Amino acid sequence: MSAVIEEHHDDHDHKPTGIGRWLFSTNHKDIGTMYLCFSFLMLFIGGTLALVIRAELFQPGLQFIDPELFNQMTTLHGLIMVFGVIMPAFVGLANWMVPLMIGAPDMALPRMNNWSFWLLPGAFGLLIASLIMSLMGMGSAPNFGWTFYAPLSTTYGPDSTDFFIFSVHMMGISSIMGAINIIATIINMRAPGMTYMKMPIFVWTWFITAYLLIAVMPVLAGAVTMMLTDRNFGTSFFSAAGGGDPVLFQHVFWFFGHPEVYIMILPSFGIISQIVPTFSRKKIFGYSSMVYATSSIAFLSFIVWAHHMFTTGMPVATELFFMYATMLIAVPTGVKVFNWVSTMWKGSLTFETPMLFAIAFIFLFTIGGFTGLMLAIVPADFQYHDTYFVVAHFHYVLVSGALFGIFAAVYFWLPKWTGNMYDEGLGKWHFWLSTISMNILFFPMHFLGLAGMPRRIPDYNLQFAEFNQIASIGAFIFGFSQLILLYNVIKTIRGKSSEKATDQVWEGAEGLEWTLPSPAPFHSFTTPPTVK
Amino acid sequence: MSAAIRVASFIGLMLVSMQSWAEYHLNLRPGVTSFSQGAYDIHTLVMWICVVIGIVVFGAMIYSIVMHRKSRGAVAAKFDDNLTIEIVWTVIPFIILGFMAVPATKVLLAMEDVSDSDMSIKVTGYQWKWHYDYNVGENAQDISFFSNLATPMEEIHNKATKEKNYLLEVDNRIVVPANKKIRLLFTSNDVIHAWWIPAFGVKQDAIPGYINDAWFKTDKIGTYRGQCAELCGTNHGFMPIVVDVVSEADYEKWVASKKESAAAAEASSNKTWTKAELIEHGKAVYATNCVACHQASGEGIPNVFPALKGSAIATGDVSKHIDIVVHGKTGTAMQAFGAQLNDADLAALVTYERNAWGNDTGDAVQPADIKAAR
């Protein structure tokens, strides 16, 4: 018996074959790859919905879709991008990189890892099925915005709302299990000598993110469960007519929702903190303050949720508390930006694609941070709230923040994953087209919001026509630019004309993952390395 | 050198063209009330602080990107920590935030003080229109009305040229006197809406089961426009708000005329109409109240809003038809129009629906029939 196990262990690059390799996989690298591919697919689906929205908004008047379908588009675009693109991509990156960065052979709970992934296709199958049924004329898909405020989503929700509820439940279970796995891995499986304060920042940010997930995904599950019973079993949690409270829904939702927005940015902070030192050929500036700043942001994220609700008629003292607490977030966020700039300062900089995306991240995320500070100011928020100014703000932090972080990570680690260098020329094309078009797309939205255009409307007054047109042009350039990334990734995986990657890949790269061969073998660190 | 000239001329061109940009409203506007001005001032303050911080941080980054690049032979320095500078850039932001928080708090406290108002209006959100009731609080007037989108469907569907106030025009405007503190009370009949006039700096949610309040006061006579700001279903984008601020004398005149037309409507509900009159009036009532869901063609939107053309209700038993129009259908977007329209309007509406689009039932419903069915 033991001889068989020995034999198995000797074959380090043994891979299962066929469809079973993926369906039954317990390998962190394969599961990471599946998460990333799933996220990439969802990016194109969610992006297509965004282009439908921008096509309709290209001109005043109704041209392509009716207002009902428009609302379904905004709802599914938001849900797919948040839960189907950003979160799975981060979990995929964690699956791939956390074990490699801490010198572990795999995730701590490999079978649960498999299940967390395979719940996702089911969850999004349900959600997208509701859209397909809507397009086939069988009722309406979810049409109440990704924030699904009651009573629009309860008493007035379409039949497909129950599909949506089960879909959110499955996504939630998947996220919670993923988070438990990451925490268990980081606590138990670090290589000898890797103390907490020696962990790479990416591992740190994911460690904190995982706690946020465990804390708030059950709250979201609670919100949708109350919706489910309100809709089907006669309760009135969110119905004033039955003694419930529609504003309670918003409190519960945003108690989940605000930490959620940090869940979608902290791992990107980690990625940028890996990339900037590598291409500056210099250690990260202020490692420990980075860790403390991330923890402070995570803590503050729990006490600022009602800044999404300033117009619901809260008492003035509550408004003041949430305004001050929200403004405080600027301090640790500022520390992070200053640290990145100081890391670059007096470095020896080169500008490969990951670094370009990282620099764009710092610029553009900071702009999103500034508008976030403006939104915190209650009297001004009364003017900004629910306008395109908010749309501009959260796309600056989610597209040029979270998504650019993911792009940077893909370019940064793709050579380690595949053993081949990506096409640097195509990478630069992708970068410049994405960055320029992203600004053409989202910058004019600041002006639209300040001029008074509400969000989530399918048609608008003529004074908003020019900037909407500019934004739509930017949207189409941005959308089609992503095909370059798709082509580049496929080309690199096939590797026929690619340069082979070295083990270290990047001249300034430091850390355990770069001590492994490229591509990283199917089983790595079966004997733990020692960290000094 | 030539690059510098090109950059300079580009910036110059940008500045010259700023003139023509002005009409596109790049920035928030100061508005006409004390706190739209307050919001504008704090917006301007915070924005410029952000711009200055941005210039410093981005300037340092750009300097580093240009000067510390490897291709210029830059060699990486060894430092990776400095406690003093970490403390400095943690403390300075606190101080800057304080400079923002103080004026923001002052403006907010003024906004939230709704005491000593001169008159009140109760604002109720409906899918997808606003109802205004002047019969509350101080100086109450027996006036209440619905305010519907007045932009014709032809403009929305690109079959007619769009007017300047496209989607920002209503059939019944709110009229208020200048120089009076107007208190607004917000609630909703169905889902959450939000009442917003940018020029007043007022945005409040209208929530079913809640009553929120806000106020405004302005000395600038004029017309002010806004929109619903909270996603409230299919026609969220089609429920504008228009406020006429008028002189005290004009306000009195408006009150008198509103009361007269209310009396006339009362009288019309007591007379017997001819079928042709009913159909003509009913068509107008339909265009205002029903067309958004059931469409001008009476065909509705498949699987979302039912068709009336050839429907069992519109061609079947009259009393069932009247019942659904007057009492609505719970759990759907079909509202109880009995509470919104008078007997004459409802009689005309039902008559129109029973005779339009080939529903040739030949029925004529009289206001008295509606009164009996209420």
HADDOCK unambig.tbl for C-alpha pairs under 7 A between the chains (distance, minus, plus):
assign (segid A and resid 61 and name CA) (segid B and resid 156 and name CA) 4.76 0.50 0.50
assign (segid A and resid 61 and name CA) (segid B and resid 157 and name CA) 5.93 0.50 0.50
assign (segid A and resid 61 and name CA) (segid B and resid 158 and name CA) 5.93 0.50 0.50
assign (segid A and resid 62 and name CA) (segid B and resid 156 and name CA) 5.99 0.50 0.50
assign (segid A and resid 62 and name CA) (segid B and resid 157 and name CA) 5.54 0.50 0.50
assign (segid A and resid 67 and name CA) (segid B and resid 234 and name CA) 5.59 0.50 0.50
assign (segid A and resid 67 and name CA) (segid B and resid 235 and name CA) 6.52 0.50 0.50
assign (segid A and resid 68 and name CA) (segid B and resid 234 and name CA) 4.83 0.50 0.50
assign (segid A and resid 71 and name CA) (segid B and resid 234 and name CA) 6.92 0.50 0.50
assign (segid A and resid 137 and name CA) (segid B and resid 302 and name CA) 6.96 0.50 0.50
assign (segid A and resid 137 and name CA) (segid B and resid 303 and name CA) 6.62 0.50 0.50
assign (segid A and resid 138 and name CA) (segid B and resid 303 and name CA) 6.50 0.50 0.50
assign (segid A and resid 139 and name CA) (segid B and resid 303 and name CA) 5.12 0.50 0.50
assign (segid A and resid 139 and name CA) (segid B and resid 304 and name CA) 6.47 0.50 0.50
assign (segid A and resid 140 and name CA) (segid B and resid 304 and name CA) 6.93 0.50 0.50
assign (segid A and resid 144 and name CA) (segid B and resid 233 and name CA) 6.78 0.50 0.50
assign (segid A and resid 151 and name CA) (segid B and resid 191 and name CA) 5.50 0.50 0.50
assign (segid A and resid 152 and name CA) (segid B and resid 191 and name CA) 5.49 0.50 0.50
assign (segid A and resid 152 and name CA) (segid B and resid 232 and name CA) 6.64 0.50 0.50
assign (segid A and resid 152 and name CA) (segid B and resid 233 and name CA) 6.97 0.50 0.50
assign (segid A and resid 155 and name CA) (segid B and resid 331 and name CA) 6.49 0.50 0.50
assign (segid A and resid 156 and name CA) (segid B and resid 331 and name CA) 6.81 0.50 0.50
assign (segid A and resid 156 and name CA) (segid B and resid 332 and name CA) 6.80 0.50 0.50
assign (segid A and resid 240 and name CA) (segid B and resid 208 and name CA) 6.47 0.50 0.50
assign (segid A and resid 240 and name CA) (segid B and resid 209 and name CA) 5.04 0.50 0.50
assign (segid A and resid 281 and name CA) (segid B and resid 76 and name CA) 6.13 0.50 0.50
assign (segid A and resid 282 and name CA) (segid B and resid 76 and name CA) 5.99 0.50 0.50
assign (segid A and resid 282 and name CA) (segid B and resid 78 and name CA) 6.83 0.50 0.50
assign (segid A and resid 283 and name CA) (segid B and resid 80 and name CA) 5.86 0.50 0.50
assign (segid A and resid 284 and name CA) (segid B and resid 80 and name CA) 6.18 0.50 0.50
assign (segid A and resid 285 and name CA) (segid B and resid 80 and name CA) 4.34 0.50 0.50
assign (segid A and resid 285 and name CA) (segid B and resid 81 and name CA) 5.46 0.50 0.50
assign (segid A and resid 286 and name CA) (segid B and resid 80 and name CA) 6.08 0.50 0.50
assign (segid A and resid 286 and name CA) (segid B and resid 81 and name CA) 4.81 0.50 0.50
assign (segid A and resid 311 and name CA) (segid B and resid 203 and name CA) 6.44 0.50 0.50
assign (segid A and resid 311 and name CA) (segid B and resid 204 and name CA) 5.02 0.50 0.50
assign (segid A and resid 311 and name CA) (segid B and resid 205 and name CA) 5.70 0.50 0.50
assign (segid A and resid 312 and name CA) (segid B and resid 204 and name CA) 6.47 0.50 0.50
assign (segid A and resid 312 and name CA) (segid B and resid 205 and name CA) 5.18 0.50 0.50
assign (segid A and resid 313 and name CA) (segid B and resid 204 and name CA) 6.91 0.50 0.50
assign (segid A and resid 313 and name CA) (segid B and resid 212 and name CA) 5.65 0.50 0.50
assign (segid A and resid 316 and name CA) (segid B and resid 112 and name CA) 6.85 0.50 0.50
assign (segid A and resid 327 and name CA) (segid B and resid 97 and name CA) 6.90 0.50 0.50
assign (segid A and resid 331 and name CA) (segid B and resid 90 and name CA) 6.21 0.50 0.50
assign (segid A and resid 331 and name CA) (segid B and resid 93 and name CA) 6.02 0.50 0.50
assign (segid A and resid 331 and name CA) (segid B and resid 94 and name CA) 6.93 0.50 0.50
assign (segid A and resid 335 and name CA) (segid B and resid 89 and name CA) 6.79 0.50 0.50
assign (segid A and resid 335 and name CA) (segid B and resid 90 and name CA) 6.60 0.50 0.50
assign (segid A and resid 341 and name CA) (segid B and resid 61 and name CA) 5.85 0.50 0.50
assign (segid A and resid 344 and name CA) (segid B and resid 64 and name CA) 6.49 0.50 0.50
assign (segid A and resid 345 and name CA) (segid B and resid 64 and name CA) 5.47 0.50 0.50
assign (segid A and resid 346 and name CA) (segid B and resid 64 and name CA) 6.87 0.50 0.50
assign (segid A and resid 346 and name CA) (segid B and resid 68 and name CA) 5.57 0.50 0.50
assign (segid A and resid 346 and name CA) (segid B and resid 76 and name CA) 5.82 0.50 0.50
assign (segid A and resid 346 and name CA) (segid B and resid 77 and name CA) 5.70 0.50 0.50
assign (segid A and resid 347 and name CA) (segid B and resid 68 and name CA) 5.85 0.50 0.50
assign (segid A and resid 347 and name CA) (segid B and resid 75 and name CA) 6.47 0.50 0.50
assign (segid A and resid 347 and name CA) (segid B and resid 76 and name CA) 4.06 0.50 0.50
assign (segid A and resid 347 and name CA) (segid B and resid 77 and name CA) 5.98 0.50 0.50
assign (segid A and resid 348 and name CA) (segid B and resid 68 and name CA) 5.64 0.50 0.50
assign (segid A and resid 348 and name CA) (segid B and resid 69 and name CA) 5.23 0.50 0.50
assign (segid A and resid 348 and name CA) (segid B and resid 70 and name CA) 4.60 0.50 0.50
assign (segid A and resid 348 and name CA) (segid B and resid 74 and name CA) 5.05 0.50 0.50
assign (segid A and resid 348 and name CA) (segid B and resid 75 and name CA) 5.17 0.50 0.50
assign (segid A and resid 348 and name CA) (segid B and resid 76 and name CA) 4.76 0.50 0.50
assign (segid A and resid 349 and name CA) (segid B and resid 68 and name CA) 6.05 0.50 0.50
assign (segid A and resid 349 and name CA) (segid B and resid 69 and name CA) 4.22 0.50 0.50
assign (segid A and resid 349 and name CA) (segid B and resid 70 and name CA) 5.02 0.50 0.50
assign (segid A and resid 350 and name CA) (segid B and resid 69 and name CA) 6.08 0.50 0.50
assign (segid A and resid 350 and name CA) (segid B and resid 70 and name CA) 5.90 0.50 0.50
assign (segid A and resid 370 and name CA) (segid B and resid 50 and name CA) 6.04 0.50 0.50
assign (segid A and resid 374 and name CA) (segid B and resid 43 and name CA) 6.92 0.50 0.50
assign (segid A and resid 374 and name CA) (segid B and resid 46 and name CA) 6.34 0.50 0.50
assign (segid A and resid 377 and name CA) (segid B and resid 104 and name CA) 6.37 0.50 0.50
assign (segid A and resid 378 and name CA) (segid B and resid 108 and name CA) 6.92 0.50 0.50
assign (segid A and resid 379 and name CA) (segid B and resid 39 and name CA) 5.19 0.50 0.50
assign (segid A and resid 379 and name CA) (segid B and resid 104 and name CA) 6.57 0.50 0.50
assign (segid A and resid 379 and name CA) (segid B and resid 107 and name CA) 6.62 0.50 0.50
assign (segid A and resid 379 and name CA) (segid B and resid 108 and name CA) 5.64 0.50 0.50
assign (segid A and resid 380 and name CA) (segid B and resid 39 and name CA) 4.69 0.50 0.50
assign (segid A and resid 380 and name CA) (segid B and resid 42 and name CA) 6.80 0.50 0.50
assign (segid A and resid 380 and name CA) (segid B and resid 43 and name CA) 5.83 0.50 0.50
assign (segid A and resid 382 and name CA) (segid B and resid 201 and name CA) 6.74 0.50 0.50
assign (segid A and resid 382 and name CA) (segid B and resid 202 and name CA) 6.71 0.50 0.50
assign (segid A and resid 382 and name CA) (segid B and resid 203 and name CA) 5.60 0.50 0.50
assign (segid A and resid 383 and name CA) (segid B and resid 198 and name CA) 6.51 0.50 0.50
assign (segid A and resid 383 and name CA) (segid B and resid 201 and name CA) 6.04 0.50 0.50
assign (segid A and resid 386 and name CA) (segid B and resid 229 and name CA) 5.84 0.50 0.50
assign (segid A and resid 386 and name CA) (segid B and resid 230 and name CA) 6.62 0.50 0.50
assign (segid A and resid 447 and name CA) (segid B and resid 25 and name CA) 6.94 0.50 0.50
assign (segid A and resid 447 and name CA) (segid B and resid 26 and name CA) 4.65 0.50 0.50
assign (segid A and resid 447 and name CA) (segid B and resid 27 and name CA) 6.14 0.50 0.50
assign (segid A and resid 450 and name CA) (segid B and resid 26 and name CA) 6.92 0.50 0.50
assign (segid A and resid 450 and name CA) (segid B and resid 27 and name CA) 5.47 0.50 0.50
assign (segid A and resid 450 and name CA) (segid B and resid 28 and name CA) 4.65 0.50 0.50
assign (segid A and resid 451 and name CA) (segid B and resid 25 and name CA) 5.55 0.50 0.50
assign (segid A and resid 451 and name CA) (segid B and resid 26 and name CA) 6.61 0.50 0.50
assign (segid A and resid 451 and name CA) (segid B and resid 27 and name CA) 6.35 0.50 0.50
assign (segid A and resid 451 and name CA) (segid B and resid 28 and name CA) 5.90 0.50 0.50
assign (segid A and resid 452 and name CA) (segid B and resid 198 and name CA) 6.52 0.50 0.50
assign (segid A and resid 454 and name CA) (segid B and resid 229 and name CA) 5.58 0.50 0.50
assign (segid A and resid 456 and name CA) (segid B and resid 231 and name CA) 6.56 0.50 0.50
assign (segid A and resid 457 and name CA) (segid B and resid 236 and name CA) 6.62 0.50 0.50
assign (segid A and resid 457 and name CA) (segid B and resid 237 and name CA) 4.68 0.50 0.50
assign (segid A and resid 458 and name CA) (segid B and resid 237 and name CA) 6.44 0.50 0.50
assign (segid A and resid 459 and name CA) (segid B and resid 237 and name CA) 6.55 0.50 0.50
assign (segid A and resid 460 and name CA) (segid B and resid 167 and name CA) 6.81 0.50 0.50
assign (segid A and resid 461 and name CA) (segid B and resid 165 and name CA) 6.85 0.50 0.50
assign (segid A and resid 461 and name CA) (segid B and resid 166 and name CA) 5.34 0.50 0.50
assign (segid A and resid 461 and name CA) (segid B and resid 167 and name CA) 5.96 0.50 0.50
assign (segid A and resid 462 and name CA) (segid B and resid 164 and name CA) 6.89 0.50 0.50
assign (segid A and resid 462 and name CA) (segid B and resid 166 and name CA) 6.82 0.50 0.50
assign (segid A and resid 463 and name CA) (segid B and resid 24 and name CA) 6.71 0.50 0.50
